[in-house]
Amino acid sequence: RKGSTSAMKIGGGTQPILTDAGWLLVYHGVEAQESVGIYRSFWALLDRDDPSRILRIEDETPLIEASPALTAPIAHRMYLPTPVVFTTGLVDAGDHYLVASGEADLACRITALSKDLFA
């Protein structure tokens, strides 16, 4: 959305998963900065029966941001000028979700997120 922290562009992320509230989707949004921009993960909830209807979109506060500590040991290989994280998978793990993501095209991580974050 215009004026949001992901206003430069948005892109695919995880596969949608069906929840009691609708389809949960984690995607990446890019904030304009330098040549590449800052990539962060955000989320949206889509209607269960008509996924073209957006019930809720959280595009101001990032769900996942890059972790400099993760890429510090390989900092000499960094070629992107800004923080980049992009989600690739989402799994229901009971009281939380497991989210797979990549960092700066050089590292991978798994993040556990409480389902309360999506309430």
Residue pairs with C-beta under 8 A, 6 or more apart in sequence:
1 7
1 57
1 59
4 29
4 59
4 60
5 29
5 31
5 40
5 59
5 60
5 61
5 62
6 28
6 29
6 30
6 31
6 40
6 42
6 59
7 29
7 31
7 32
8 29
8 30
8 31
8 32
8 37
9 29
9 30
9 37
10 27
10 28
10 29
10 30
10 42
10 59
11 27
11 28
11 29
11 30
11 86
12 27
12 28
13 25
13 26
13 27
13 28
13 41
13 86
13 87
13 88
14 25
14 26
14 27
14 87
14 88
14 89
14 90
14 99
14 100
15 89
15 90
16 23
16 24
16 25
16 46
16 51
17 23
17 24
17 90
17 91
17 92
18 24
18 48
19 45
19 92
19 118
21 45
21 55
21 118
22 45
22 46
22 47
22 48
22 55
23 45
23 46
23 47
23 48
23 51
24 43
24 44
24 45
24 46
24 90
24 97
24 118
25 43
25 44
25 45
25 46
26 41
26 42
26 43
26 63
26 64
26 87
26 90
26 99
27 41
27 42
27 43
27 44
27 87
28 39
28 40
28 41
28 42
28 85
28 86
28 87
29 39
29 40
29 41
29 42
29 59
29 62
30 37
30 38
30 39
30 40
31 37
31 38
31 40
33 82
34 81
34 82
35 81
36 80
36 81
36 82
36 84
37 82
38 66
38 82
38 83
38 84
39 66
39 82
39 83
39 84
39 85
39 86
40 62
40 63
40 64
40 65
40 66
40 83
40 85
41 62
41 63
41 64
41 65
41 85
41 86
41 87
41 99
41 101
42 57
42 58
42 59
42 62
42 63
43 57
43 58
43 63
43 118
44 54
44 56
44 57
44 58
44 59
45 54
45 55
45 56
45 57
45 118
46 52
46 53
46 54
46 55
47 53
47 54
47 55
63 113
63 117
64 85
64 87
64 99
64 101
64 111
64 113
65 83
65 85
66 83
66 84
66 85
66 103
66 104
67 85
67 103
67 109
68 83
70 103
70 107
70 109
71 78
71 103
71 104
71 106
71 107
74 106
74 107
77 106
78 104
78 106
79 105
80 104
80 105
83 104
84 103
84 104
84 105
85 101
85 102
85 103
86 101
86 102
87 99
87 100
87 101
88 100
88 101
88 102
89 98
89 99
89 100
90 97
90 98
90 99
90 100
91 97
91 98
91 99
93 112
95 114
95 115
96 112
96 113
96 114
96 115
97 112
97 113
97 115
98 110
98 111
98 112
98 113
99 110
99 111
99 112
99 113
100 108
100 109
100 110
101 108
101 109
101 110
101 111
102 108
102 109
103 109
